[in-house]
Amino acid sequence: MITMTIPRLKTVLLCNGLFAGSSGVICMLFASDLQSLISPALPTWIYTYLGIMLIGFAAFVFFVSRQATPVRALLMMIFAGDLGWILGSIALIILAPDWFSTTGLVIKIALAIVVAEFAWLEYLGLKLLSAGAIKPQSDQSMAGL
């Protein structure tokens, strides 16, 4: 029998926050480079704005990850944000592929896959939380992460 270990929800949230935050910083610092590489048809300010939004999202995810017992409504907000990113990416790829270079389409698809993995793991964490399988953790047990 094959078994799979589901990463702890705290670890998933920390990774999601780190990915979103680092992506946001990259978008802000290299907005014009990303614009010319990914979507020459769009203005540069979109990447700066996206970076600000991603950093805000990352801060929220980090806040939720620090809770001893995750609040379901906050986890649902993170999950919904990730689903929104995935669906928005699919919509842009289908409805406006000419906005992106070939490299941009590949990057857009790759990012959507990464975010989909976070969403899947968050979904599993929400199921465990609903089933009562996720218990409050003491500060000592969280120190290792």
N, C-alpha and C positions, 0 to 999 in steps of 0.2 A: 504494500500500500504506500502511496506517495502522500506525504504530508507537507503542508506549507505553513511556515510561520508568518503570521501577520505582524508587521512591525508595530511597535507600540504607537498609539495615536499621538502621543507627545512628540515622538521622533518624526513622524510624518509631518506634523504641523511645523516643527522646527525646520525641516528640510524645505517645505513649501515656502515658509517665510524667508529662508535664506535665498532660495531660488528667485522668488519675486523681488526681494530687496536688491540682490546683485543685478538682476535684469533691469530694475529701475535705475540704478546708478549708471549702468552701461548706457541705457537710453538717454539719460540726461547728459552724460559726459561726451558721448559720441553721436549725438543726434544727427548731425549733417552727414557723417560717414555712413550711419545706418540708412538714412534716407536715400543716399546715392546707391547703396548696395542692395537694399531691399525693395524700396518703392520710390523710384525717381519721380513718379507722377504725383506724389503727395508732398505737402509742405513739411519742412523740418520741424516746425513747432509741435507737430503731432507727436513726435518722439520725446520731446521735452515733457509735454503734458502726460504722455503715457508713463514716463519715468516717475513723475510725481505721484501719479495714481498707484503705480506698483509699489512705491516706497510706503505709501499710506496703507495699502493692503498688507504689506509685509509687517508693518508695525502692529496692525490689528491681529494678524495671525500669531505673531510672537506673544502678544498680550494673552490671547486665548490659550496658547501652549503652556503658559506659566501657571494656569489654574490647577489647583490640586484635583478638583473634580470638574471636568469639562461641562460647560453649560450647553445643553443641546441646541438652543436657539442660536447661539453664537457659532457653533459648529455648522449648523445648517446655512448660516450666512456665508461662511467660507466655502462650503460645498457648492452653494448656489453661484458664488462668484467664479469658482473654477468651471462650473457648467456653462456659465455665461461666456467665459473666455473660449471654451471649446466650440460652442454653437456659433459665436461671433466669428471665430476663425473659419469654420466651415462655410458660413454665409459669405464671408469676404472672398474665399477661394472660389466659390461657385458663381457668385453674382458679379464680382469685380476682379477677375484674374488678371486683367490688363493693367491693374494698378501696381502689380508686382513684377519684379524681374524673375527669371527662373530661379536664381539663388534665393530670392525673397520668398517664393512659393515653397521651396524646400525648407527654409528656416521656419516659415509659418506652420507648416505641417509638423515639423519636428517639435516645435514649442507646444502645439496642441496635443501631441502625443505625451509629452512630459506632464502637462497639466492634467490630461486624462488619467494618468497613473496616480497623481495626487488625489484626484476626485474619487477614483476607485478605492483607494486605501482609506480615504475619509468616509466613504459610504460604508465600508466594512467596520470602521470604528464607530460610526453612528449606530449600526446594527448591534454591535457589542454593547454599546452604551444603553440602548433601548432594552436589551436583554438583561441588563444588570451585571454584565461580565466585566465591565470596567469599574474598578473601585477607586475611591480616593487614595492618593499616594501620599506618603509622608515626605517631608522635605529631604529626609535622609535617603529614601529610595530614589528620589529624583536627582540626587547629587551626581550620580554616575553618568548622566546624559549631558 
